[in-house]
Amino acid sequence: MMQHDHRLRAAARAIYDACYPSEEWALLSFDEAERYRTVLYRQAVDGALAARGALAPAGEQLALPVA
């Protein structure tokens, strides 16, 4: 999914890095967390999906994520 939507991946990375800024918060970097599909990564993706909906212009139809 994320490989195809570069903006959504960038948003998930920004959320991940903001919420888990150091090894004290998350032992894995975003790229590693993505590779292993960790809970923290999935939470960042969920946040990016929610933000995408909240930031979309009124009336704009959002595309469903590609699995």
All heavy atoms as TSV, in Angstrom:
chain	resi	resn	atom	element	x	y	z
A	1	MET	N	N	0.824	-1.185	0.000
A	1	MET	CA	C	0.000	0.000	0.000
A	1	MET	C	C	0.868	1.247	0.000
A	1	MET	O	O	0.725	2.099	-0.845
A	1	MET	CB	C	-0.928	-0.009	1.209
A	1	MET	CG	C	-1.614	1.326	1.431
A	1	MET	SD	S	-2.770	1.400	2.785
A	1	MET	CE	C	-1.731	1.336	4.195
A	2	MET	N	N	1.749	1.363	0.951
A	2	MET	CA	C	2.508	2.583	1.122
A	2	MET	C	C	3.492	2.822	-0.021
A	2	MET	O	O	3.828	3.948	-0.310
A	2	MET	CB	C	3.259	2.550	2.459
A	2	MET	CG	C	2.349	2.423	3.656
A	2	MET	SD	S	1.267	3.821	3.866
A	2	MET	CE	C	2.407	4.958	4.559
A	3	GLN	N	N	3.957	1.767	-0.681
A	3	GLN	CA	C	4.896	1.932	-1.772
A	3	GLN	C	C	4.265	2.694	-2.934
A	3	GLN	O	O	4.958	3.356	-3.694
A	3	GLN	CB	C	5.405	0.580	-2.290
A	3	GLN	CG	C	6.134	-0.240	-1.259
A	3	GLN	CD	C	5.192	-1.082	-0.411
A	3	GLN	OE1	O	3.969	-0.998	-0.512
A	3	GLN	NE2	N	5.757	-1.887	0.464
A	4	HIS	N	N	2.958	2.635	-3.066
A	4	HIS	CA	C	2.257	3.245	-4.182
A	4	HIS	C	C	1.802	4.665	-3.883
A	4	HIS	O	O	1.561	5.436	-4.801
A	4	HIS	CB	C	1.044	2.392	-4.572
A	4	HIS	CG	C	1.411	0.991	-4.923
A	4	HIS	ND1	N	2.138	0.668	-6.053
A	4	HIS	CD2	C	1.185	-0.174	-4.283
A	4	HIS	CE1	C	2.329	-0.631	-6.092
A	4	HIS	NE2	N	1.766	-1.170	-5.031
A	5	ASP	N	N	1.662	5.016	-2.627
A	5	ASP	CA	C	1.185	6.344	-2.252
A	5	ASP	C	C	2.284	7.049	-1.470
A	5	ASP	O	O	2.384	6.931	-0.247
A	5	ASP	CB	C	-0.100	6.235	-1.416
A	5	ASP	CG	C	-0.785	7.571	-1.215
A	5	ASP	OD1	O	-0.100	8.615	-1.281
A	5	ASP	OD2	O	-2.014	7.572	-0.980
A	6	HIS	N	N	3.112	7.786	-2.190
A	6	HIS	CA	C	4.281	8.412	-1.581
A	6	HIS	C	C	3.907	9.495	-0.579
A	6	HIS	O	O	4.595	9.666	0.428
A	6	HIS	CB	C	5.201	8.979	-2.664
A	6	HIS	CG	C	5.697	7.921	-3.598
A	6	HIS	ND1	N	6.639	6.978	-3.218
A	6	HIS	CD2	C	5.365	7.616	-4.874
A	6	HIS	CE1	C	6.870	6.163	-4.216
A	6	HIS	NE2	N	6.107	6.518	-5.229
A	7	ARG	N	N	2.825	10.205	-0.820
A	7	ARG	CA	C	2.395	11.249	0.117
A	7	ARG	C	C	1.894	10.625	1.418
A	7	ARG	O	O	2.192	11.124	2.499
A	7	ARG	CB	C	1.316	12.130	-0.503
A	7	ARG	CG	C	1.852	13.008	-1.602
A	7	ARG	CD	C	0.853	13.929	-2.217
A	7	ARG	NE	N	-0.496	13.807	-1.714
A	7	ARG	CZ	C	-1.488	14.580	-2.070
A	7	ARG	NH1	N	-1.298	15.536	-2.946
A	7	ARG	NH2	N	-2.695	14.404	-1.566
A	8	LEU	N	N	1.152	9.542	1.327
A	8	LEU	CA	C	0.665	8.861	2.516
A	8	LEU	C	C	1.832	8.279	3.316
A	8	LEU	O	O	1.873	8.378	4.541
A	8	LEU	CB	C	-0.323	7.762	2.137
A	8	LEU	CG	C	-0.992	7.041	3.300
A	8	LEU	CD1	C	-1.812	8.013	4.141
A	8	LEU	CD2	C	-1.886	5.924	2.781
A	9	ARG	N	N	2.820	7.724	2.631
A	9	ARG	CA	C	4.005	7.190	3.308
A	9	ARG	C	C	4.772	8.302	4.002
A	9	ARG	O	O	5.234	8.146	5.136
A	9	ARG	CB	C	4.907	6.453	2.324
A	9	ARG	CG	C	6.081	5.759	3.003
A	9	ARG	CD	C	6.914	4.955	1.999
A	9	ARG	NE	N	7.913	4.176	2.690
A	9	ARG	CZ	C	9.112	4.649	3.040
A	9	ARG	NH1	N	9.439	5.900	2.776
A	9	ARG	NH2	N	9.979	3.874	3.668
A	10	ALA	N	N	4.919	9.439	3.346
A	10	ALA	CA	C	5.615	10.581	3.948
A	10	ALA	C	C	4.874	11.075	5.188
A	10	ALA	O	O	5.499	11.431	6.199
A	10	ALA	CB	C	5.780	11.706	2.930
A	11	ALA	N	N	3.556	11.083	5.128
A	11	ALA	CA	C	2.761	11.496	6.285
A	11	ALA	C	C	2.934	10.501	7.429
A	11	ALA	O	O	3.090	10.895	8.590
A	11	ALA	CB	C	1.291	11.620	5.911
A	12	ALA	N	N	2.926	9.204	7.122
A	12	ALA	CA	C	3.113	8.179	8.148
A	12	ALA	C	C	4.500	8.300	8.771
A	12	ALA	O	O	4.655	8.180	9.993
A	12	ALA	CB	C	2.909	6.785	7.565
A	13	ARG	N	N	5.499	8.578	7.951
A	13	ARG	CA	C	6.854	8.765	8.476
A	13	ARG	C	C	6.917	9.983	9.396
A	13	ARG	O	O	7.517	9.932	10.470
A	13	ARG	CB	C	7.860	8.931	7.346
A	13	ARG	CG	C	9.295	9.187	7.860
A	13	ARG	CD	C	10.259	9.509	6.743
A	13	ARG	NE	N	10.532	8.376	5.912
A	13	ARG	CZ	C	11.487	7.467	6.166
A	13	ARG	NH1	N	12.229	7.572	7.245
A	13	ARG	NH2	N	11.683	6.471	5.356
A	14	ALA	N	N	6.286	11.078	9.000
A	14	ALA	CA	C	6.281	12.291	9.829
A	14	ALA	C	C	5.602	12.029	11.172
A	14	ALA	O	O	6.095	12.463	12.223
A	14	ALA	CB	C	5.593	13.430	9.084
A	15	ILE	N	N	4.491	11.309	11.138
A	15	ILE	CA	C	3.788	10.975	12.383
A	15	ILE	C	C	4.645	10.048	13.239
A	15	ILE	O	O	4.798	10.259	14.441
A	15	ILE	CB	C	2.415	10.347	12.070
A	15	ILE	CG1	C	1.495	11.414	11.464
A	15	ILE	CG2	C	1.804	9.711	13.312
A	15	ILE	CD1	C	0.232	10.862	10.849
A	16	TYR	N	N	5.227	9.044	12.627
A	16	TYR	CA	C	6.079	8.094	13.359
A	16	TYR	C	C	7.242	8.829	14.020
A	16	TYR	O	O	7.517	8.648	15.209
A	16	TYR	CB	C	6.599	7.028	12.393
A	16	TYR	CG	C	7.351	5.886	13.052
A	16	TYR	CD1	C	6.682	4.744	13.446
A	16	TYR	CD2	C	8.730	5.965	13.272
A	16	TYR	CE1	C	7.360	3.684	14.044
A	16	TYR	CE2	C	9.413	4.919	13.871
A	16	TYR	CZ	C	8.725	3.781	14.255
A	16	TYR	OH	O	9.394	2.744	14.855
A	17	ASP	N	N	7.924	9.674	13.249
A	17	ASP	CA	C	9.088	10.391	13.778
A	17	ASP	C	C	8.700	11.389	14.867
A	17	ASP	O	O	9.464	11.611	15.806
A	17	ASP	CB	C	9.837	11.090	12.652
A	17	ASP	CG	C	10.544	10.116	11.717
A	17	ASP	OD1	O	10.709	8.931	12.084
A	17	ASP	OD2	O	10.916	10.539	10.604
A	18	ALA	N	N	7.519	11.988	14.761
A	18	ALA	CA	C	7.067	12.936	15.781
A	18	ALA	C	C	6.656	12.214	17.066
A	18	ALA	O	O	6.932	12.696	18.171
A	18	ALA	CB	C	5.898	13.762	15.257
A	19	CYS	N	N	6.021	11.069	16.928
A	19	CYS	CA	C	5.535	10.333	18.101
A	19	CYS	C	C	6.624	9.481	18.751
A	19	CYS	O	O	6.580	9.236	19.964
A	19	CYS	CB	C	4.366	9.442	17.707
A	19	CYS	SG	S	2.907	10.357	17.233
A	20	TYR	N	N	7.560	9.017	17.957
A	20	TYR	CA	C	8.616	8.129	18.443
A	20	TYR	C	C	9.972	8.700	18.023
A	20	TYR	O	O	10.644	8.164	17.143
A	20	TYR	CB	C	8.418	6.712	17.890
A	20	TYR	CG	C	6.984	6.239	17.997
A	20	TYR	CD1	C	6.206	6.015	16.862
A	20	TYR	CD2	C	6.387	6.051	19.241
A	20	TYR	CE1	C	4.892	5.599	16.966
A	20	TYR	CE2	C	5.065	5.636	19.354
A	20	TYR	CZ	C	4.332	5.415	18.219
A	20	TYR	OH	O	3.026	5.004	18.325
A	21	PRO	N	N	10.396	9.820	18.645
A	21	PRO	CA	C	11.559	10.566	18.162
A	21	PRO	C	C	12.922	9.936	18.461
A	21	PRO	O	O	13.916	10.363	17.886
A	21	PRO	CB	C	11.429	11.907	18.884
A	21	PRO	CG	C	10.689	11.584	20.140
A	21	PRO	CD	C	9.744	10.475	19.763
A	22	SER	N	N	12.973	8.964	19.334
A	22	SER	CA	C	14.283	8.398	19.684
A	22	SER	C	C	14.128	6.923	20.039
A	22	SER	O	O	13.023	6.391	20.107
A	22	SER	CB	C	14.871	9.156	20.877
A	22	SER	OG	O	14.107	8.887	22.043
A	23	GLU	N	N	15.274	6.300	20.280
A	23	GLU	CA	C	15.254	4.883	20.651
A	23	GLU	C	C	14.586	4.649	21.999
A	23	GLU	O	O	14.202	3.530	22.303
A	23	GLU	CB	C	16.672	4.319	20.661
A	23	GLU	CG	C	17.224	4.109	19.281
A	23	GLU	CD	C	18.572	3.402	19.303
A	23	GLU	OE1	O	19.018	2.962	20.381
A	23	GLU	OE2	O	19.176	3.288	18.227
A	24	GLU	N	N	14.436	5.699	22.795
A	24	GLU	CA	C	13.712	5.552	24.062
A	24	GLU	C	C	12.232	5.272	23.806
A	24	GLU	O	O	11.572	4.642	24.614
A	24	GLU	CB	C	13.845	6.820	24.898
A	24	GLU	CG	C	15.243	7.066	25.414
A	24	GLU	CD	C	15.350	8.364	26.184
A	24	GLU	OE1	O	14.321	8.876	26.662
A	24	GLU	OE2	O	16.471	8.870	26.306
A	25	TRP	N	N	11.735	5.757	22.693
A	25	TRP	CA	C	10.316	5.607	22.358
A	25	TRP	C	C	10.085	4.408	21.447
A	25	TRP	O	O	9.078	3.714	21.580
A	25	TRP	CB	C	9.804	6.867	21.667
A	25	TRP	CG	C	9.784	8.040	22.583
A	25	TRP	CD1	C	10.785	8.943	22.766
A	25	TRP	CD2	C	8.732	8.429	23.446
A	25	TRP	NE1	N	10.409	9.863	23.695
A	25	TRP	CE2	C	9.153	9.579	24.131
A	25	TRP	CE3	C	7.473	7.920	23.712
A	25	TRP	CZ2	C	8.352	10.230	25.061
A	25	TRP	CZ3	C	6.673	8.567	24.640
A	25	TRP	CH2	C	7.113	9.708	25.298
A	26	ALA	N	N	10.960	4.217	20.480
A	26	ALA	CA	C	10.822	3.101	19.535
A	26	ALA	C	C	12.215	2.578	19.205
A	26	ALA	O	O	13.109	3.356	18.877
A	26	ALA	CB	C	10.119	3.555	18.260
A	27	LEU	N	N	12.384	1.290	19.281
A	27	LEU	CA	C	13.696	0.695	19.038
A	27	LEU	C	C	14.058	0.638	17.556
A	27	LEU	O	O	15.220	0.492	17.209
A	27	LEU	CB	C	13.750	-0.707	19.640
A	27	LEU	CG	C	13.590	-0.772	21.164
A	27	LEU	CD1	C	13.575	-2.224	21.623
A	27	LEU	CD2	C	14.687	0.015	21.844
A	28	LEU	N	N	13.045	0.755	16.690
A	28	LEU	CA	C	13.280	0.630	15.249
A	28	LEU	C	C	13.066	1.964	14.544
A	28	LEU	O	O	12.206	2.752	14.932
A	28	LEU	CB	C	12.317	-0.398	14.651
A	28	LEU	CG	C	12.387	-1.810	15.216
A	28	LEU	CD1	C	11.300	-2.669	14.591
A	28	LEU	CD2	C	13.750	-2.425	14.981
A	29	SER	N	N	13.826	2.180	13.488
A	29	SER	CA	C	13.592	3.342	12.635
A	29	SER	C	C	12.288	3.126	11.867
A	29	SER	O	O	11.746	2.017	11.842
A	29	SER	CB	C	14.747	3.497	11.634
A	29	SER	OG	O	14.712	2.427	10.686
A	30	PHE	N	N	11.801	4.165	11.228
A	30	PHE	CA	C	10.572	4.037	10.445
A	30	PHE	C	C	10.724	2.950	9.386
A	30	PHE	O	O	9.826	2.122	9.210
A	30	PHE	CB	C	10.209	5.381	9.787
A	30	PHE	CG	C	9.010	5.276	8.894
A	30	PHE	CD1	C	7.729	5.313	9.422
A	30	PHE	CD2	C	9.151	5.125	7.518
A	30	PHE	CE1	C	6.610	5.200	8.605
A	30	PHE	CE2	C	8.041	5.018	6.691
A	30	PHE	CZ	C	6.772	5.059	7.244
A	31	ASP	N	N	11.840	2.966	8.669
A	31	ASP	CA	C	12.035	1.978	7.595
A	31	ASP	C	C	12.017	0.545	8.128
A	31	ASP	O	O	11.427	-0.352	7.514
A	31	ASP	CB	C	13.339	2.248	6.850
A	31	ASP	CG	C	13.298	3.552	6.071
A	31	ASP	OD1	O	12.213	3.898	5.536
A	31	ASP	OD2	O	14.335	4.226	5.990
A	32	GLU	N	N	12.649	0.325	9.273
A	32	GLU	CA	C	12.642	-1.012	9.870
A	32	GLU	C	C	11.244	-1.379	10.362
A	32	GLU	O	O	10.792	-2.513	10.159
A	32	GLU	CB	C	13.629	-1.075	11.026
A	32	GLU	CG	C	15.072	-0.947	10.594
A	32	GLU	CD	C	16.004	-0.750	11.773
A	32	GLU	OE1	O	15.665	0.029	12.688
A	32	GLU	OE2	O	17.066	-1.382	11.772
A	33	ALA	N	N	10.576	-0.423	11.001
A	33	ALA	CA	C	9.212	-0.671	11.490
A	33	ALA	C	C	8.284	-0.991	10.323
A	33	ALA	O	O	7.419	-1.859	10.429
A	33	ALA	CB	C	8.713	0.544	12.265
A	34	GLU	N	N	8.478	-0.304	9.203
A	34	GLU	CA	C	7.683	-0.581	8.003
A	34	GLU	C	C	7.959	-1.987	7.491
A	34	GLU	O	O	7.036	-2.723	7.137
A	34	GLU	CB	C	8.002	0.455	6.929
A	34	GLU	CG	C	7.208	0.279	5.656
A	34	GLU	CD	C	7.566	1.309	4.607
A	34	GLU	OE1	O	8.748	1.712	4.511
A	34	GLU	OE2	O	6.654	1.712	3.871
A	35	ARG	N	N	9.208	-2.345	7.445
A	35	ARG	CA	C	9.595	-3.679	6.945
A	35	ARG	C	C	8.956	-4.782	7.775
A	35	ARG	O	O	8.477	-5.783	7.234
A	35	ARG	CB	C	11.115	-3.820	6.972
A	35	ARG	CG	C	11.615	-5.136	6.406
A	35	ARG	CD	C	13.144	-5.244	6.382
A	35	ARG	NE	N	13.790	-4.044	5.919
A	35	ARG	CZ	C	14.655	-3.311	6.645
A	35	ARG	NH1	N	14.997	-3.692	7.860
A	35	ARG	NH2	N	15.209	-2.223	6.149
A	36	TYR	N	N	8.929	-4.598	9.098
A	36	TYR	CA	C	8.386	-5.627	9.990
A	36	TYR	C	C	6.914	-5.413	10.323
A	36	TYR	O	O	6.327	-6.215	11.061
A	36	TYR	CB	C	9.210	-5.695	11.277
A	36	TYR	CG	C	10.643	-6.094	11.017
A	36	TYR	CD1	C	11.678	-5.204	11.266
A	36	TYR	CD2	C	10.958	-7.348	10.503
A	36	TYR	CE1	C	13.001	-5.557	11.018
A	36	TYR	CE2	C	12.264	-7.710	10.248
A	36	TYR	CZ	C	13.285	-6.811	10.511
A	36	TYR	OH	O	14.583	-7.161	10.261
A	37	ARG	N	N	6.322	-4.328	9.811
A	37	ARG	CA	C	4.900	-4.017	10.040
A	37	ARG	C	C	4.568	-4.005	11.539
A	37	ARG	O	O	3.610	-4.637	11.992
A	37	ARG	CB	C	3.988	-5.009	9.323
A	37	ARG	CG	C	4.197	-5.127	7.833
A	37	ARG	CD	C	3.639	-3.898	7.145
A	37	ARG	NE	N	3.500	-4.099	5.702
A	37	ARG	CZ	C	4.229	-3.440	4.802
A	37	ARG	NH1	N	5.109	-2.566	5.186
A	37	ARG	NH2	N	4.042	-3.640	3.524
A	38	THR	N	N	5.378	-3.277	12.310
A	38	THR	CA	C	5.186	-3.243	13.758
A	38	THR	C	C	3.894	-2.512	14.118
A	38	THR	O	O	3.314	-1.795	13.312
A	38	THR	CB	C	6.360	-2.531	14.457
A	38	THR	OG1	O	6.341	-1.150	14.095
A	38	THR	CG2	C	7.692	-3.169	14.104
A	39	VAL	N	N	3.485	-2.675	15.368
A	39	VAL	CA	C	2.299	-1.979	15.869
A	39	VAL	C	C	2.490	-0.467	15.751
A	39	VAL	O	O	1.572	0.253	15.339
A	39	VAL	CB	C	2.009	-2.391	17.329
A	39	VAL	CG1	C	0.950	-1.506	17.948
A	39	VAL	CG2	C	1.600	-3.845	17.394
A	40	LEU	N	N	3.668	0.027	16.107
A	40	LEU	CA	C	3.918	1.469	16.035
A	40	LEU	C	C	3.814	1.975	14.596
A	40	LEU	O	O	3.258	3.048	14.341
A	40	LEU	CB	C	5.296	1.810	16.617
A	40	LEU	CG	C	5.536	1.402	18.071
A	40	LEU	CD1	C	6.924	1.844	18.524
A	40	LEU	CD2	C	4.457	1.953	18.976
A	41	TYR	N	N	4.311	1.210	13.658
A	41	TYR	CA	C	4.196	1.570	12.242
A	41	TYR	C	C	2.731	1.602	11.820
A	41	TYR	O	O	2.277	2.552	11.187
A	41	TYR	CB	C	4.974	0.565	11.379
A	41	TYR	CG	C	4.636	0.658	9.914
A	41	TYR	CD1	C	5.172	1.647	9.119
A	41	TYR	CD2	C	3.746	-0.253	9.334
A	41	TYR	CE1	C	4.851	1.736	7.780
A	41	TYR	CE2	C	3.420	-0.168	7.994
A	41	TYR	CZ	C	3.976	0.832	7.220
A	41	TYR	OH	O	3.642	0.930	5.890
A	42	ARG	N	N	1.980	0.578	12.190
A	42	ARG	CA	C	0.569	0.520	11.804
A	42	ARG	C	C	-0.221	1.668	12.426
A	42	ARG	O	O	-1.129	2.217	11.801
A	42	ARG	CB	C	-0.027	-0.841	12.169
A	42	ARG	CG	C	0.603	-1.974	11.335
A	42	ARG	CD	C	-0.136	-3.301	11.463
A	42	ARG	NE	N	-0.460	-3.705	12.810
A	42	ARG	CZ	C	0.272	-4.520	13.560
A	42	ARG	NH1	N	1.408	-4.998	13.114
A	42	ARG	NH2	N	-0.125	-4.854	14.773
A	43	GLN	N	N	0.148	2.072	13.643
A	43	GLN	CA	C	-0.506	3.220	14.268
A	43	GLN	C	C	-0.193	4.504	13.500
A	43	GLN	O	O	-1.074	5.345	13.308
A	43	GLN	CB	C	-0.068	3.354	15.726
A	43	GLN	CG	C	-0.631	2.270	16.613
A	43	GLN	CD	C	-0.052	2.313	18.003
A	43	GLN	OE1	O	1.072	2.749	18.220
A	43	GLN	NE2	N	-0.826	1.822	18.969
A	44	ALA	N	N	1.037	4.668	13.047
A	44	ALA	CA	C	1.406	5.845	12.263
A	44	ALA	C	C	0.647	5.871	10.941
A	44	ALA	O	O	0.188	6.930	10.494
A	44	ALA	CB	C	2.915	5.882	12.025
A	45	VAL	N	N	0.497	4.713	10.313
A	45	VAL	CA	C	-0.266	4.634	9.058
A	45	VAL	C	C	-1.728	4.986	9.311
A	45	VAL	O	O	-2.328	5.751	8.548
A	45	VAL	CB	C	-0.137	3.229	8.417
A	45	VAL	CG1	C	-1.109	3.068	7.251
A	45	VAL	CG2	C	1.290	2.995	7.959
A	46	ASP	N	N	-2.293	4.458	10.387
A	46	ASP	CA	C	-3.680	4.793	10.720
A	46	ASP	C	C	-3.826	6.298	10.945
A	46	ASP	O	O	-4.810	6.906	10.517
A	46	ASP	CB	C	-4.143	4.035	11.965
A	46	ASP	CG	C	-4.369	2.562	11.712
A	46	ASP	OD1	O	-4.461	2.152	10.534
A	46	ASP	OD2	O	-4.463	1.807	12.708
A	47	GLY	N	N	-2.859	6.902	11.607
A	47	GLY	CA	C	-2.876	8.349	11.811
A	47	GLY	C	C	-2.794	9.102	10.505
A	47	GLY	O	O	-3.492	10.110	10.304
A	48	ALA	N	N	-1.959	8.644	9.587
A	48	ALA	CA	C	-1.836	9.290	8.279
A	48	ALA	C	C	-3.134	9.171	7.488
A	48	ALA	O	O	-3.558	10.125	6.828
A	48	ALA	CB	C	-0.677	8.674	7.494
A	49	LEU	N	N	-3.775	8.011	7.564
A	49	LEU	CA	C	-5.055	7.831	6.869
A	49	LEU	C	C	-6.129	8.752	7.448
A	49	LEU	O	O	-6.907	9.357	6.708
A	49	LEU	CB	C	-5.506	6.377	6.941
A	49	LEU	CG	C	-4.701	5.392	6.097
A	49	LEU	CD1	C	-5.044	3.952	6.478
A	49	LEU	CD2	C	-4.935	5.638	4.618
A	50	ALA	N	N	-6.153	8.872	8.775
A	50	ALA	CA	C	-7.121	9.761	9.418
A	50	ALA	C	C	-6.839	11.215	9.060
A	50	ALA	O	O	-7.767	11.988	8.785
A	50	ALA	CB	C	-7.097	9.561	10.932
A	51	ALA	N	N	-5.574	11.586	9.061
A	51	ALA	CA	C	-5.207	12.966	8.721
A	51	ALA	C	C	-5.550	13.278	7.265
A	51	ALA	O	O	-6.009	14.378	6.960
A	51	ALA	CB	C	-3.719	13.187	8.973
A	52	ARG	N	N	-5.346	12.314	6.392
A	52	ARG	CA	C	-5.663	12.533	4.981
A	52	ARG	C	C	-7.136	12.875	4.821
A	52	ARG	O	O	-7.491	13.790	4.093
A	52	ARG	CB	C	-5.315	11.283	4.165
A	52	ARG	CG	C	-5.596	11.458	2.672
A	52	ARG	CD	C	-5.164	10.265	1.898
A	52	ARG	NE	N	-6.066	9.140	2.143
A	52	ARG	CZ	C	-6.138	8.083	1.367
A	52	ARG	NH1	N	-5.357	7.966	0.327
A	52	ARG	NH2	N	-6.985	7.127	1.636
A	53	GLY	N	N	-7.984	12.166	5.530
A	53	GLY	CA	C	-9.413	12.454	5.463
A	53	GLY	C	C	-9.755	13.804	6.055
A	53	GLY	O	O	-10.587	14.536	5.527
A	54	ALA	N	N	-9.102	14.143	7.154
A	54	ALA	CA	C	-9.390	15.418	7.819
A	54	ALA	C	C	-8.877	16.608	7.018
A	54	ALA	O	O	-9.462	17.696	7.071
A	54	ALA	CB	C	-8.767	15.419	9.208
A	55	LEU	N	N	-7.809	16.423	6.267
A	55	LEU	CA	C	-7.198	17.525	5.533
A	55	LEU	C	C	-7.699	17.659	4.095
A	55	LEU	O	O	-7.381	18.635	3.432
A	55	LEU	CB	C	-5.675	17.362	5.525
A	55	LEU	CG	C	-5.014	17.429	6.901
A	55	LEU	CD1	C	-3.544	17.063	6.801
A	55	LEU	CD2	C	-5.203	18.798	7.523
A	56	ALA	N	N	-8.467	16.694	3.627
A	56	ALA	CA	C	-8.975	16.747	2.257
A	56	ALA	C	C	-9.991	17.888	2.120
A	56	ALA	O	O	-10.765	18.148	3.046
A	56	ALA	CB	C	-9.636	15.427	1.885
A	57	PRO	N	N	-9.963	18.561	0.990
A	57	PRO	CA	C	-10.962	19.601	0.770
A	57	PRO	C	C	-12.390	19.031	0.841
A	57	PRO	O	O	-12.627	17.880	0.488
A	57	PRO	CB	C	-10.668	20.093	-0.653
A	57	PRO	CG	C	-9.245	19.692	-0.913
A	57	PRO	CD	C	-9.035	18.433	-0.119
A	58	ALA	N	N	-13.308	19.846	1.320
A	58	ALA	CA	C	-14.698	19.412	1.431
A	58	ALA	C	C	-15.215	18.954	0.088
A	58	ALA	O	O	-14.997	19.599	-0.941
A	58	ALA	CB	C	-15.549	20.557	1.966
A	59	GLY	N	N	-15.862	17.812	0.082
A	59	GLY	CA	C	-16.451	17.283	-1.137
A	59	GLY	C	C	-15.511	16.458	-1.985
A	59	GLY	O	O	-15.937	15.852	-2.963
A	60	GLU	N	N	-14.233	16.404	-1.641
A	60	GLU	CA	C	-13.284	15.616	-2.439
A	60	GLU	C	C	-13.423	14.164	-2.081
A	60	GLU	O	O	-13.455	13.780	-0.916
A	60	GLU	CB	C	-11.850	16.066	-2.158
A	60	GLU	CG	C	-10.816	15.254	-2.961
A	60	GLU	CD	C	-9.396	15.737	-2.678
A	60	GLU	OE1	O	-9.173	16.943	-2.604
A	60	GLU	OE2	O	-8.526	14.877	-2.528
A	61	GLN	N	N	-13.513	13.314	-3.089
A	61	GLN	CA	C	-13.603	11.869	-2.867
A	61	GLN	C	C	-12.195	11.321	-2.731
A	61	GLN	O	O	-11.349	11.524	-3.593
A	61	GLN	CB	C	-14.312	11.184	-4.025
A	61	GLN	CG	C	-14.366	9.685	-3.841
A	61	GLN	CD	C	-15.671	9.106	-4.315
A	61	GLN	OE1	O	-16.534	9.819	-4.776
A	61	GLN	NE2	N	-15.813	7.810	-4.185
A	62	LEU	N	N	-11.948	10.618	-1.634
A	62	LEU	CA	C	-10.639	10.028	-1.396
A	62	LEU	C	C	-10.587	8.630	-1.978
A	62	LEU	O	O	-11.539	7.853	-1.880
A	62	LEU	CB	C	-10.348	9.969	0.106
A	62	LEU	CG	C	-10.324	11.313	0.829
A	62	LEU	CD1	C	-10.157	11.086	2.325
A	62	LEU	CD2	C	-9.217	12.184	0.292
A	63	ALA	N	N	-9.450	8.290	-2.564
A	63	ALA	CA	C	-9.239	6.949	-3.096
A	63	ALA	C	C	-9.000	5.994	-1.941
A	63	ALA	O	O	-8.382	6.344	-0.942
A	63	ALA	CB	C	-8.073	6.939	-4.049
A	64	LEU	N	N	-9.489	4.786	-2.074
A	64	LEU	CA	C	-9.214	3.759	-1.071
A	64	LEU	C	C	-7.756	3.330	-1.187
A	64	LEU	O	O	-7.208	3.277	-2.290
A	64	LEU	CB	C	-10.114	2.540	-1.276
A	64	LEU	CG	C	-11.596	2.786	-1.009
A	64	LEU	CD1	C	-12.405	1.548	-1.395
A	64	LEU	CD2	C	-11.840	3.148	0.447
A	65	PRO	N	N	-7.114	3.013	-0.058
A	65	PRO	CA	C	-5.731	2.562	-0.112
A	65	PRO	C	C	-5.619	1.253	-0.895
A	65	PRO	O	O	-6.501	0.398	-0.808
A	65	PRO	CB	C	-5.336	2.341	1.340
A	65	PRO	CG	C	-6.484	2.783	2.161
A	65	PRO	CD	C	-7.630	3.081	1.274
A	66	VAL	N	N	-4.544	1.100	-1.627
A	66	VAL	CA	C	-4.281	-0.125	-2.385
A	66	VAL	C	C	-3.641	-1.127	-1.454
A	66	VAL	O	O	-2.683	-0.812	-0.772
A	66	VAL	CB	C	-3.343	0.162	-3.584
A	66	VAL	CG1	C	-3.024	-1.110	-4.316
A	66	VAL	CG2	C	-3.978	1.195	-4.496
A	67	ALA	N	N	-4.178	-2.321	-1.386
A	67	ALA	CA	C	-3.638	-3.342	-0.462
A	67	ALA	C	C	-2.444	-4.017	-1.038
A	67	ALA	O	O	-2.156	-4.076	-2.148
A	67	ALA	CB	C	-4.715	-4.362	-0.145
